[in-house]
């Protein structure tokens, strides 16, 4: 991966990534409880009253102005902590009043998406570990009774659902294995072949007309959803889909089957940035590009990009505000393009 700086009216940064292979992830769950004493002691050192955070050996306590150790939930400097009846600051998984919470090594109560011991969990704004079906930022996920985010085929009740590697539920789409899931995510065995035939026919028709394949549009939409899921996990704001950047991505998706290398130059040898300017996207502070080929699903290409430091950096760049995506199917190969701007 190469980077370089472009200048036009103002300083601009162009970064990019090229990907030709993929990866995989996921695993377990554990919890702990703290010691219990009958009475919370006071904190004094050499006759001097101590207040605030006080460390005794390997244990932290929080003491009030009267020197008494605080207990239970305490919001300190804007962060929630749980202090045992003994006053000891708790960490790790804690089951409190029937609800699981995860407290960081610092004691801070965690919220949102958290990857713990290789497994993803979702913790509500209250800190409570969520289970079952959860709609998060407009996307459905299924979290096991242990809280672990589930992936792949899952039989829930009497119905089968498919969850991408990101945990997102597939809906109203034909999956790579030929199975069709409806808008609610349920697998419809009887609809699989007809859905496949309809999509294949549409793809052939679109390709002969030289326009973007409907399947490609669907894959691009899935990539967009997955990008914002990854950004949400890192506490970053969602990107917005930009029509101009979609047009830039469309141009590049048609070009890369002809010429694609680590320079990200176009077939005529010019910089990929010229595609932005030719399509009217020229008032930018930063642009970036990710390319890939050979992946057959949105989930697999996103796993590949997220497993590559350069591509991941583009996807999680806090200066990026919008994105364009295009997928081109040519000669039996899918070509994937992400164009970023800000």
N, C-alpha and C positions, 0 to 999 in steps of 0.2 A: 504494500500500500504506500502511495506517495501523497504528499501534501504540498500545496503551494499557495501563495497569496496573489490575488488579482487586485488591480487598482483601476477604478473608474469613478470619478466624482468624489469618492470617499474610499477609505480602506475597506477591502472586501476579502473574505477568506473563502477559499474553495478547498474542500476536503472530499475524499472519495474512497470507495472500497470495492474490491472485486472478489467474488466468491464462486468457487466451483465445487464445493463439497459440503457435507453436513455433519451433525453430532447427535447427542441424546442427554437426559437427566433423571432424578427423584428417589426418597426413602422414609424415615421413622418418627417416633414420638416418645417423650419421657417427661416425668414430673417429679417434684420434690416438695417436702414440707419442712417447716422450720421448727426449732425448739420451742417449747411452751413452758413458761414459769408462772407462778401464781401472782406475782406482783412486779410491776415495772419499777425499777430502782431509780434513784437520782444519780446525777453525774457530777462528781466533784474531783478535783485533782489538787492535791496539796492544799486543801481547804479553800480552793478557788472555784467558784461556780462556773461551769461551762455550758454554753448554749449553742444551738445550731447542730451541725453534723459533728459527731464525736466518734472516733474509732477506738474500739477496745479489742486489741488483738486483731483478728481477721474480721470482726463484726462491726458494722456501722449502726449507730443510733442517731436519732434526731431528738434533741432536747429542747423543751420550751424555756421561757424566760425564768421559770422557777426551778430549772434544772431537772425536771421530771421527763423521763423518756416518753415520747409520743408513741401512740399505737394506732393500729387500723389504717384506713386510707388517709393519706395526707398529701395535699397539693402544696408543693414547695417550689417556689420560683417558677410557677407555671407548669410544673411536671408532677404527675401523680406517682406516689410510692405506696407500697404496703408494708407496714411495720407490725411484726408479730406481737402477741400479748406481752412478750418479754421486752418489746421495743426494738428487737433486731430487724434490720432492713432485709426484706426477702428478695430473692432473685429466682430466675428460672420459671418453670410452670408451677402455678399455684391454683388450687381449687378452693374458692372462697364462696361460701353460701351457695354451693352447688354449681358454680360457674368457673370455668377455667380462664386464667389470665396468664400472659407471659410477661415477666419482668426481666429487663435486660441486666447484664452483669453490673451495670451502674445502679440498678434498682428501678430505673424508669419503666413505667407501664407502657407497653408497646401497642400501637394501633395500625390498622391497614394491613397490606400484604407484608408478611414476614417469612423469610426462608430460614427455618430452624432445623438444624441437623439434617440438611439436605431436602427437607420437605416444606412445601408452601402451605401457609395457614392464613386465614383472614380474621383479623381482630377488629371488632366494631369500634366506633369512636369512644365507647365506654370502656374499651379494653377487653370486652367479653369475646372469647373464642367462638366463632360461628360454625354451625353445622347445617347439613341438609342443603336444599336449593337456596341459593342467594343470588339476587340480581345486583351486581356491582358495576356502577358506571355504565348502565344500560346493557350489560352482558350477564348471561346466566352461567353460574358455576355450581358444581356439586361438591360439597365438603363432607367427608365421611364422619361418622360419630366421633372419631378421634380428632376431627378438625382438619385432617389432611386433604388437600385439594386433589380430586380424582381426575384421571385422564383416561383416554381410550374408550372402548366399549364398556358400558355399565348397564346392568339390568337393575332398574329401580322400580320396585313394585312389579307390575306385569309388563312394563315397557322397556325397550332398549333405547339407549341414548349414546351419542358419540361425543366425547369431550376431547378437544385438541390438546396438544402438549402444553399449551398455555393455560389449560383448564376451561377455556371458553366452550360452551355448548354449541355444536353445529346445528344449524336450523335452515330449513327450506333449501337444501343443497344436495347435490349428488356427490358422494364421497369417492375417493380414489378406488375403493374396493367394489364400486358399483352399487352400493347401498344408498337408498334415498331416505332422508329424514325430512319431516314436514316442518312447518313454521313453529311448532311447539317443541321440536327436537326429537319427536318420536320416530323410530324407524318404521317405514311402511314397506314391507316386503313386496306387496303386489304392485307398488308404484315404481320399483327400482328399474325394471327394464324399460317401461314406457318413458320414465324421466330420462334415462340414458339415451334412448333413441331420439327423443325430442332435442336434447342438448347437443348430441352428435350432429343431428341434421342442421341445427342452428349454427353450429360451429363451422360446418362445411359451407353453408350458405354465406356466412359472414366472411370467411376466408376468401371465397371466390370473388367477393365484392371488394376485397382489399381493406375492409374496415376491421375494427377491433372485435375479436371474438367475444361472444356473450360470456363464455366460460372464463375468458381472461378478465372481463369486468368483475365477475363474481370473485375470482381469486384476488384481484386488486383490492376489492372491498374487504376481504378477509384479512389481507396484509395490513390495511389501514387500522382495522380493529385491533389486531395483535400488537401493532406499534404502540398504540395508546395504552394498551394493557401493560406493556413493559414499562412505559414511562410512569404510569400510575404506581407501579410497584416501587419505583425509585422516588416517589413524591414529586414528580415533574408534571407540569401542566400538559394537557392534551394538545396535540397538533391539530390544526384544522386542514381539511382537504381543500386544495386550491386548484381551480380549473386551469389556470395558466401553467402551473407546475405539472398537472396531469397531461397537458399538451406536450410539454417538454419531455416528460417520461415516455409519452407515446412515440415521439420522434426517435428517442434513444433506443426504445424497445425494437423499433424497426431496423436500426443501424447495427446493433451489437451482434446479430447473427452474421453480419457481413464482416465486422471488425470489432474485436474486443480484446484489450490487453491491459496491463497494469498501469499504463499511462492515462487511461480513460479518454484518449484522443478519439476523434470522430474518424470515419473512413477517409475523409479528405486530409487528415493530419492535424486539423485544428483542435483546439481545446474543447472539452465537453461544455465549458461555460458559454460558448457561442450559441449553443442550442437555447439557453436561457434568454439571451439577448435577442435572438431571432424571433422568439415568441413573445417578446414584450416584457419579459421579467428582468428589468435592468436596474431597478431602484432597490437593490439589496445590500445588506451589510455582510451577509454570509450565505454561501451556497454549498451544498454537498451532494454527493451521488453515491449510491450503493448499487452494484450490479451483481447478478448471479445467473447461472444457467444449470440445467440438468436436474433441478428439483421439481417434483411433480405436485406438491401441495404447498399451500401458504404456510402451514404449520412447519413443514420441514425446512423451507427456505428461511423462515424467521429463526428457527433453532440454529441454523448455520450462521446467519448473520450475527445473532446474539453470542455465538461461541467464538466469534472473531473480533479481536479487540478494536480494530479499526472501524468495522461496520457497526459494532455495538456503540462505539463512541459517537458516531453520526446519529444513530437512533436516539441516544440518550443525551444529546447535546442540549443544554439548557438555553442556548441562544437561538436555537431553531424554533420557529413558530408555526410553520406550515409545510405541507408535503404534497407531492404528486406521485402517483403510482401507476405503472402499466405492466401488463404481462402479455408477451407475444409468444404464440405457439408456432414454431416453424420447423419443418422437416423432422417432426417427432420429438422436438426439444422445447421446453418452456424456458423463455428468457424473461428475467425479472428485473425491474428498474424501480428504484426509489430516488426521487429528486427532492432535496430539502432546501428551504429558504428561510430567511429571517431578516 
